Amino acid sequence: ITAMKEKAAEEGKPPIYSGKWASASREEVDEMLAKGETYAVRFRVPQDELVTIQDAIRGEVTWNTNTLGDFIIMRSDGSPVYNFCVAVDDADMDITEVVRAEEHL
């Protein structure tokens, strides 16, 4: 992952996960699990789509899913990531309006 991030930085691109394991065969996955390798759980993001939301402060915001990559929802140590936890918590508590930093859009 570090090498992937460094390469993206050198190319002036955002650090997007390559999706290496998204297309791994069952045999490859089983082999890594048998070795005791840890793994993260990622949310698959479709490619080549536009997502548009209506933000109360910025108005209409659109971005291409190619700039996102598949993002982690559970770390390799088994702990959930913050962005996933707060979204689940907000939905569970029927929260409809949230003010967070722009990177959490």
Secondary structure, DSSP 8 states (H G I E B T S, - for coil): -HHHHHHHHHTT-------GGGG--HHHHHHHHHTT----EEE---SS-EEEEEETTTEEEEEEGGGT--EEEE-TTS-B-HHHHHHHHHHHTT-------GGG-
